[in-house]
Amino acid sequence: MALLITDECINCDVCEPECPNDAIRMGAEFYEIDPQQCTECVGHFDEPQCVQVCPVNCIPVNPQWVESRDTLWQKYQRLHTPVSSPPPVFS
């Protein structure tokens, strides 16, 4: 599952730099997590870093974005595996 920042967020700016996937961005009113980018830190850490540093505990699991640990691992691999370019063609 991806994580979700609730409207209890105080915009303290602590979570954004902790995200290894750059999934956290400032939204219209408070920070938001892009579920396409969030791996709950699978592949990086044992625990989600944003949850660890949030002073108001406003980052629960997003119930609308259910993913298994295997799916999160596959997302991590997709996000962090370089896309190889085709070899150059010489004429």
A tleap script that builds the chain and sets N, CA, C and O, in Angstrom:
source leaprc.protein.ff14SB
mol = sequence {
  NMET ALA LEU LEU ILE THR ASP GLU CYS ILE
  ASN CYS ASP VAL CYS GLU PRO GLU CYS PRO
  ASN ASP ALA ILE ARG MET GLY ALA GLU PHE
  TYR GLU ILE ASP PRO GLN GLN CYS THR GLU
  CYS VAL GLY HIE PHE ASP GLU PRO GLN CYS
  VAL GLN VAL CYS PRO VAL ASN CYS ILE PRO
  VAL ASN PRO GLN TRP VAL GLU SER ARG ASP
  THR LEU TRP GLN LYS TYR GLN ARG LEU HIE
  THR PRO VAL SER SER PRO PRO PRO VAL PHE
  CSER
}
set mol.1.N position { 0.841 -1.181 0.000 }
set mol.1.CA position { 0.000 0.000 0.000 }
set mol.1.C position { 0.878 1.232 0.000 }
set mol.1.O position { 1.944 1.243 0.614 }
set mol.2.N position { 0.450 2.230 -0.660 }
set mol.2.CA position { 1.130 3.511 -0.587 }
set mol.2.C position { 0.681 4.196 0.700 }
set mol.2.O position { -0.288 3.785 1.337 }
set mol.3.N position { 1.386 5.217 1.056 }
set mol.3.CA position { 1.034 5.985 2.248 }
set mol.3.C position { 0.247 7.216 1.843 }
set mol.3.O position { 0.153 7.551 0.662 }
set mol.4.N position { -0.316 7.883 2.833 }
set mol.4.CA position { -1.197 9.021 2.619 }
set mol.4.C position { -0.928 10.047 3.706 }
set mol.4.O position { -0.819 9.690 4.879 }
set mol.5.N position { -0.820 11.307 3.337 }
set mol.5.CA position { -0.678 12.374 4.330 }
set mol.5.C position { -2.062 12.970 4.548 }
set mol.5.O position { -2.704 13.432 3.605 }
set mol.6.N position { -2.514 12.957 5.788 }
set mol.6.CA position { -3.857 13.454 6.105 }
set mol.6.C position { -3.854 14.973 6.261 }
set mol.6.O position { -2.802 15.613 6.243 }
set mol.7.N position { -5.050 15.534 6.415 }
set mol.7.CA position { -5.170 16.983 6.587 }
set mol.7.C position { -4.718 17.448 7.967 }
set mol.7.O position { -4.817 18.633 8.286 }
set mol.8.N position { -4.225 16.528 8.783 }
set mol.8.CA position { -3.624 16.906 10.065 }
set mol.8.C position { -2.184 17.391 9.883 }
set mol.8.O position { -1.544 17.821 10.843 }
set mol.9.N position { -1.680 17.321 8.656 }
set mol.9.CA position { -0.318 17.757 8.336 }
set mol.9.C position { -0.135 19.224 8.725 }
set mol.9.O position { -0.998 20.060 8.459 }
set mol.10.N position { 0.997 19.523 9.355 }
set mol.10.CA position { 1.293 20.895 9.783 }
set mol.10.C position { 2.319 21.562 8.863 }
set mol.10.O position { 2.842 22.628 9.189 }
set mol.11.N position { 2.609 20.937 7.716 }
set mol.11.CA position { 3.555 21.484 6.740 }
set mol.11.C position { 4.900 21.835 7.359 }
set mol.11.O position { 5.451 22.909 7.115 }
set mol.12.N position { 5.413 20.924 8.155 }
set mol.12.CA position { 6.684 21.176 8.847 }
set mol.12.C position { 7.898 20.930 7.953 }
set mol.12.O position { 9.021 21.255 8.341 }
set mol.13.N position { 7.692 20.365 6.771 }
set mol.13.CA position { 8.759 20.124 5.793 }
set mol.13.C position { 9.734 19.023 6.194 }
set mol.13.O position { 10.797 18.912 5.583 }
set mol.14.N position { 9.417 18.213 7.186 }
set mol.14.CA position { 10.351 17.184 7.644 }
set mol.14.C position { 10.305 15.950 6.743 }
set mol.14.O position { 11.346 15.342 6.492 }
set mol.15.N position { 9.153 15.576 6.262 }
set mol.15.CA position { 9.004 14.319 5.516 }
set mol.15.C position { 9.574 14.366 4.103 }
set mol.15.O position { 10.173 13.393 3.646 }
set mol.16.N position { 9.395 15.477 3.412 }
set mol.16.CA position { 9.757 15.551 1.991 }
set mol.16.C position { 11.200 15.136 1.707 }
set mol.16.O position { 11.413 14.301 0.828 }
set mol.17.N position { 12.197 15.675 2.403 }
set mol.17.CA position { 13.576 15.278 2.079 }
set mol.17.C position { 13.922 13.850 2.493 }
set mol.17.O position { 14.938 13.313 2.050 }
set mol.18.N position { 13.106 13.234 3.324 }
set mol.18.CA position { 13.377 11.866 3.775 }
set mol.18.C position { 12.952 10.807 2.763 }
set mol.18.O position { 13.393 9.661 2.853 }
set mol.19.N position { 12.113 11.165 1.814 }
set mol.19.CA position { 11.578 10.184 0.869 }
set mol.19.C position { 12.619 9.825 -0.189 }
set mol.19.O position { 13.021 10.684 -0.974 }
set mol.20.N position { 13.063 8.560 -0.221 }
set mol.20.CA position { 14.070 8.159 -1.196 }
set mol.20.C position { 13.527 8.044 -2.621 }
set mol.20.O position { 14.298 7.906 -3.571 }
set mol.21.N position { 12.215 8.101 -2.771 }
set mol.21.CA position { 11.590 7.981 -4.091 }
set mol.21.C position { 11.064 9.310 -4.621 }
set mol.21.O position { 10.454 9.349 -5.689 }
set mol.22.N position { 11.291 10.393 -3.892 }
set mol.22.CA position { 10.769 11.710 -4.271 }
set mol.22.C position { 9.260 11.667 -4.506 }
set mol.22.O position { 8.747 12.287 -5.438 }
set mol.23.N position { 8.564 10.931 -3.654 }
set mol.23.CA position { 7.115 10.773 -3.798 }
set mol.23.C position { 6.327 11.849 -3.060 }
set mol.23.O position { 5.113 11.951 -3.241 }
set mol.24.N position { 6.991 12.650 -2.234 }
set mol.24.CA position { 6.289 13.647 -1.420 }
set mol.24.C position { 6.486 15.031 -2.023 }
set mol.24.O position { 7.609 15.464 -2.282 }
set mol.25.N position { 5.371 15.709 -2.239 }
set mol.25.CA position { 5.390 17.055 -2.815 }
set mol.25.C position { 4.370 17.922 -2.068 }
set mol.25.O position { 3.419 17.419 -1.468 }
set mol.26.N position { 4.594 19.219 -2.124 }
set mol.26.CA position { 3.639 20.152 -1.533 }
set mol.26.C position { 2.404 20.200 -2.413 }
set mol.26.O position { 2.498 20.431 -3.618 }
set mol.27.N position { 1.241 19.979 -1.806 }
set mol.27.CA position { -0.023 20.049 -2.522 }
set mol.27.C position { -0.635 21.432 -2.372 }
set mol.27.O position { 0.054 22.382 -1.999 }
set mol.28.N position { -1.915 21.548 -2.657 }
set mol.28.CA position { -2.610 22.833 -2.568 }
set mol.28.C position { -2.618 23.378 -1.144 }
set mol.28.O position { -2.458 24.581 -0.935 }
set mol.29.N position { -2.806 22.482 -0.152 }
set mol.29.CA position { -2.883 22.930 1.237 }
set mol.29.C position { -1.828 22.307 2.130 }
set mol.29.O position { -1.350 22.947 3.067 }
set mol.30.N position { -1.460 21.063 1.851 }
set mol.30.CA position { -0.464 20.363 2.661 }
set mol.30.C position { 0.249 19.349 1.775 }
set mol.30.O position { -0.119 19.149 0.618 }
set mol.31.N position { 1.258 18.721 2.328 }
set mol.31.CA position { 2.035 17.756 1.555 }
set mol.31.C position { 1.178 16.580 1.112 }
set mol.31.O position { 0.223 16.196 1.787 }
set mol.32.N position { 1.539 16.015 -0.042 }
set mol.32.CA position { 0.838 14.872 -0.612 }
set mol.32.C position { 1.860 13.821 -1.024 }
set mol.32.O position { 3.011 14.144 -1.316 }
set mol.33.N position { 1.435 12.563 -1.046 }
set mol.33.CA position { 2.285 11.463 -1.483 }
set mol.33.C position { 1.737 10.917 -2.793 }
set mol.33.O position { 0.556 10.586 -2.894 }
set mol.34.N position { 2.600 10.828 -3.789 }
set mol.34.CA position { 2.231 10.249 -5.077 }
set mol.34.C position { 2.261 8.725 -4.941 }
set mol.34.O position { 3.339 8.152 -4.786 }
set mol.35.N position { 1.106 8.057 -4.994 }
set mol.35.CA position { 1.083 6.607 -4.804 }
set mol.35.C position { 1.819 5.846 -5.903 }
set mol.35.O position { 2.209 4.695 -5.706 }
set mol.36.N position { 2.009 6.479 -7.054 }
set mol.36.CA position { 2.772 5.838 -8.135 }
set mol.36.C position { 4.256 5.757 -7.785 }
set mol.36.O position { 4.972 4.904 -8.308 }
set mol.37.N position { 4.718 6.643 -6.900 }
set mol.37.CA position { 6.132 6.700 -6.524 }
set mol.37.C position { 6.416 6.084 -5.156 }
set mol.37.O position { 7.551 5.694 -4.880 }
set mol.38.N position { 5.406 5.992 -4.303 }
set mol.38.CA position { 5.609 5.527 -2.929 }
set mol.38.C position { 5.772 4.014 -2.872 }
set mol.38.O position { 4.915 3.268 -3.347 }
set mol.39.N position { 6.883 3.569 -2.283 }
set mol.39.CA position { 7.116 2.135 -2.065 }
set mol.39.C position { 7.122 1.813 -0.579 }
set mol.39.O position { 7.525 0.717 -0.188 }
set mol.40.N position { 6.684 2.746 0.252 }
set mol.40.CA position { 6.763 2.607 1.714 }
set mol.40.C position { 8.203 2.328 2.134 }
set mol.40.O position { 8.457 1.674 3.145 }
set mol.41.N position { 9.131 2.836 1.340 }
set mol.41.CA position { 10.582 2.691 1.552 }
set mol.41.C position { 11.083 1.263 1.344 }
set mol.41.O position { 12.233 0.968 1.667 }
set mol.42.N position { 10.243 0.367 0.812 }
set mol.42.CA position { 10.707 -0.978 0.458 }
set mol.42.C position { 11.844 -0.816 -0.552 }
set mol.42.O position { 11.734 -0.062 -1.519 }
set mol.43.N position { 12.923 -1.530 -0.311 }
set mol.43.CA position { 14.107 -1.427 -1.158 }
set mol.43.C position { 15.130 -0.451 -0.622 }
set mol.43.O position { 16.282 -0.456 -1.054 }
set mol.44.N position { 14.719 0.388 0.320 }
set mol.44.CA position { 15.619 1.378 0.913 }
set mol.44.C position { 15.792 1.162 2.411 }
set mol.44.O position { 16.914 1.076 2.910 }
set mol.45.N position { 14.668 1.074 3.125 }
set mol.45.CA position { 14.674 1.007 4.586 }
set mol.45.C position { 13.660 -0.027 5.068 }
set mol.45.O position { 12.789 -0.459 4.312 }
set mol.46.N position { 13.784 -0.416 6.328 }
set mol.46.CA position { 12.837 -1.365 6.916 }
set mol.46.C position { 11.493 -0.719 7.244 }
set mol.46.O position { 10.463 -1.393 7.248 }
set mol.47.N position { 11.502 0.577 7.517 }
set mol.47.CA position { 10.287 1.310 7.875 }
set mol.47.C position { 10.178 2.555 6.998 }
set mol.47.O position { 11.199 3.115 6.601 }
set mol.48.N position { 8.960 2.997 6.689 }
set mol.48.CA position { 8.798 4.235 5.931 }
set mol.48.C position { 9.415 5.414 6.692 }
set mol.48.O position { 9.066 5.672 7.844 }
set mol.49.N position { 10.313 6.107 6.048 }
set mol.49.CA position { 11.028 7.192 6.704 }
set mol.49.C position { 10.138 8.385 7.018 }
set mol.49.O position { 10.331 9.041 8.042 }
set mol.50.N position { 9.179 8.676 6.167 }
set mol.50.CA position { 8.283 9.804 6.437 }
set mol.50.C position { 7.479 9.560 7.710 }
set mol.50.O position { 7.263 10.478 8.501 }
set mol.51.N position { 7.039 8.323 7.903 }
set mol.51.CA position { 6.284 7.966 9.108 }
set mol.51.C position { 7.171 8.128 10.337 }
set mol.51.O position { 6.716 8.604 11.377 }
set mol.52.N position { 8.431 7.735 10.216 }
set mol.52.CA position { 9.367 7.810 11.337 }
set mol.52.C position { 9.613 9.244 11.798 }
set mol.52.O position { 9.766 9.494 12.994 }
set mol.53.N position { 9.653 10.192 10.852 }
set mol.53.CA position { 10.010 11.572 11.213 }
set mol.53.C position { 8.818 12.493 11.434 }
set mol.53.O position { 8.993 13.594 11.956 }
set mol.54.N position { 7.626 12.083 11.057 }
set mol.54.CA position { 6.454 12.958 11.181 }
set mol.54.C position { 6.147 13.254 12.653 }
set mol.54.O position { 5.893 12.332 13.428 }
set mol.55.N position { 6.169 14.537 13.043 }
set mol.55.CA position { 5.935 14.870 14.450 }
set mol.55.C position { 4.474 14.777 14.887 }
set mol.55.O position { 4.191 14.772 16.085 }
set mol.56.N position { 3.540 14.705 13.932 }
set mol.56.CA position { 2.121 14.655 14.297 }
set mol.56.C position { 1.445 13.346 13.875 }
set mol.56.O position { 0.222 13.228 13.948 }
set mol.57.N position { 2.222 12.386 13.443 }
set mol.57.CA position { 1.700 11.065 13.065 }
set mol.57.C position { 0.508 11.137 12.112 }
set mol.57.O position { -0.542 10.549 12.368 }
set mol.58.N position { 0.685 11.862 11.019 }
set mol.58.CA position { -0.424 12.036 10.074 }
set mol.58.C position { -0.198 11.283 8.761 }
set mol.58.O position { -0.747 11.666 7.728 }
set mol.59.N position { 0.617 10.201 8.793 }
set mol.59.CA position { 0.913 9.469 7.563 }
set mol.59.C position { 0.538 7.992 7.724 }
set mol.59.O position { 1.393 7.157 8.018 }
set mol.60.N position { -0.744 7.680 7.530 }
set mol.60.CA position { -1.181 6.279 7.593 }
set mol.60.C position { -1.065 5.611 6.216 }
set mol.60.O position { -0.679 6.241 5.231 }
set mol.61.N position { -1.403 4.344 6.177 }
set mol.61.CA position { -1.490 3.609 4.922 }
set mol.61.C position { -2.697 4.127 4.148 }
set mol.61.O position { -3.745 4.395 4.734 }
set mol.62.N position { -2.551 4.264 2.849 }
set mol.62.CA position { -3.640 4.721 1.990 }
set mol.62.C position { -4.549 3.528 1.672 }
set mol.62.O position { -4.151 2.651 0.906 }
set mol.63.N position { -5.751 3.475 2.237 }
set mol.63.CA position { -6.628 2.319 2.027 }
set mol.63.C position { -7.133 2.193 0.589 }
set mol.63.O position { -7.652 1.143 0.210 }
set mol.64.N position { -6.988 3.241 -0.208 }
set mol.64.CA position { -7.432 3.197 -1.600 }
set mol.64.C position { -6.327 2.724 -2.542 }
set mol.64.O position { -6.547 2.613 -3.749 }
set mol.65.N position { -5.143 2.445 -2.003 }
set mol.65.CA position { -4.014 2.040 -2.838 }
set mol.65.C position { -3.374 0.806 -2.202 }
set mol.65.O position { -2.278 0.890 -1.647 }
set mol.66.N position { -4.048 -0.323 -2.279 }
set mol.66.CA position { -3.604 -1.558 -1.640 }
set mol.66.C position { -2.563 -2.256 -2.513 }
set mol.66.O position { -2.814 -2.553 -3.681 }
set mol.67.N position { -1.378 -2.515 -1.922 }
set mol.67.CA position { -0.302 -3.206 -2.632 }
set mol.67.C position { 0.396 -4.168 -1.667 }
set mol.67.O position { 0.572 -3.861 -0.488 }
set mol.68.N position { 0.782 -5.314 -2.175 }
set mol.68.CA position { 1.532 -6.270 -1.359 }
set mol.68.C position { 2.993 -5.834 -1.278 }
set mol.68.O position { 3.432 -4.957 -2.023 }
set mol.69.N position { 3.728 -6.445 -0.378 }
set mol.69.CA position { 5.161 -6.156 -0.271 }
set mol.69.C position { 5.879 -6.507 -1.581 }
set mol.69.O position { 6.800 -5.801 -1.993 }
set mol.70.N position { 5.459 -7.589 -2.229 }
set mol.70.CA position { 6.049 -7.961 -3.517 }
set mol.70.C position { 5.788 -6.892 -4.574 }
set mol.70.O position { 6.674 -6.562 -5.362 }
set mol.71.N position { 4.580 -6.356 -4.588 }
set mol.71.CA position { 4.246 -5.293 -5.537 }
set mol.71.C position { 5.067 -4.040 -5.252 }
set mol.71.O position { 5.533 -3.375 -6.178 }
set mol.72.N position { 5.244 -3.717 -3.969 }
set mol.72.CA position { 6.072 -2.562 -3.608 }
set mol.72.C position { 7.515 -2.785 -4.052 }
set mol.72.O position { 8.168 -1.853 -4.521 }
set mol.73.N position { 8.019 -4.009 -3.909 }
set mol.73.CA position { 9.380 -4.335 -4.345 }
set mol.73.C position { 9.503 -4.174 -5.865 }
set mol.73.O position { 10.494 -3.632 -6.355 }
set mol.74.N position { 8.498 -4.646 -6.606 }
set mol.74.CA position { 8.512 -4.494 -8.062 }
set mol.74.C position { 8.473 -3.022 -8.459 }
set mol.74.O position { 9.130 -2.617 -9.418 }
set mol.75.N position { 7.705 -2.223 -7.722 }
set mol.75.CA position { 7.654 -0.785 -7.997 }
set mol.75.C position { 9.018 -0.153 -7.735 }
set mol.75.O position { 9.490 0.668 -8.521 }
set mol.76.N position { 9.647 -0.540 -6.623 }
set mol.76.CA position { 10.998 -0.049 -6.312 }
set mol.76.C position { 11.955 -0.370 -7.462 }
set mol.76.O position { 12.711 0.495 -7.905 }
set mol.77.N position { 11.920 -1.605 -7.938 }
set mol.77.CA position { 12.816 -1.998 -9.030 }
set mol.77.C position { 12.534 -1.191 -10.289 }
set mol.77.O position { 13.467 -0.784 -10.981 }
set mol.78.N position { 11.277 -0.957 -10.591 }
set mol.78.CA position { 10.914 -0.164 -11.767 }
set mol.78.C position { 11.411 1.273 -11.639 }
set mol.78.O position { 11.907 1.858 -12.602 }
set mol.79.N position { 11.272 1.831 -10.443 }
set mol.79.CA position { 11.677 3.219 -10.224 }
set mol.79.C position { 13.191 3.405 -10.218 }
set mol.79.O position { 13.684 4.476 -10.570 }
set mol.80.N position { 13.927 2.379 -9.824 }
set mol.80.CA position { 15.362 2.549 -9.608 }
set mol.80.C position { 16.252 1.723 -10.528 }
set mol.80.O position { 17.463 1.668 -10.319 }
set mol.81.N position { 15.686 1.088 -11.529 }
set mol.81.CA position { 16.490 0.381 -12.516 }
set mol.81.C position { 16.657 1.297 -13.715 }
set mol.81.O position { 15.673 1.719 -14.323 }
set mol.82.N position { 17.906 1.608 -14.058 }
set mol.82.CA position { 18.115 2.500 -15.201 }
set mol.82.C position { 17.590 1.871 -16.492 }
set mol.82.O position { 17.715 0.668 -16.723 }
set mol.83.N position { 17.014 2.709 -17.303 }
set mol.83.CA position { 16.536 2.264 -18.604 }
set mol.83.C position { 17.729 2.324 -19.549 }
set mol.83.O position { 18.348 3.375 -19.714 }
set mol.84.N position { 18.042 1.204 -20.159 }
set mol.84.CA position { 19.194 1.194 -21.057 }
set mol.84.C position { 18.794 1.719 -22.425 }
set mol.84.O position { 17.692 1.473 -22.915 }
set mol.85.N position { 19.708 2.437 -23.014 }
set mol.85.CA position { 19.495 2.979 -24.349 }
set mol.85.C position { 19.990 1.964 -25.371 }
set mol.85.O position { 20.903 1.190 -25.082 }
set mol.86.N position { 19.406 1.958 -26.545 }
set mol.86.CA position { 19.918 1.059 -27.572 }
set mol.86.C position { 21.328 1.492 -27.970 }
set mol.86.O position { 21.655 2.676 -27.889 }
set mol.87.N position { 22.153 0.561 -28.393 }
set mol.87.CA position { 23.511 0.935 -28.783 }
set mol.87.C position { 23.480 1.885 -29.974 }
set mol.87.O position { 22.572 1.819 -30.802 }
set mol.88.N position { 24.473 2.769 -30.060 }
set mol.88.CA position { 24.496 3.711 -31.186 }
set mol.88.C position { 24.716 2.969 -32.505 }
set mol.88.O position { 25.389 1.940 -32.559 }
set mol.89.N position { 24.142 3.512 -33.538 }
set mol.89.CA position { 24.291 2.937 -34.876 }
set mol.89.C position { 25.297 3.791 -35.632 }
set mol.89.O position { 25.129 5.003 -35.765 }
set mol.90.N position { 26.329 3.149 -36.117 }
set mol.90.CA position { 27.354 3.854 -36.885 }
set mol.90.C position { 27.190 3.503 -38.356 }
set mol.90.O position { 26.921 2.353 -38.704 }
set mol.91.N position { 27.353 4.486 -39.199 }
set mol.91.CA position { 27.240 4.191 -40.631 }
set mol.91.C position { 28.536 4.445 -41.351 }
set mol.91.O position { 28.618 4.248 -42.563 }
savepdb mol mol.pdb
quit
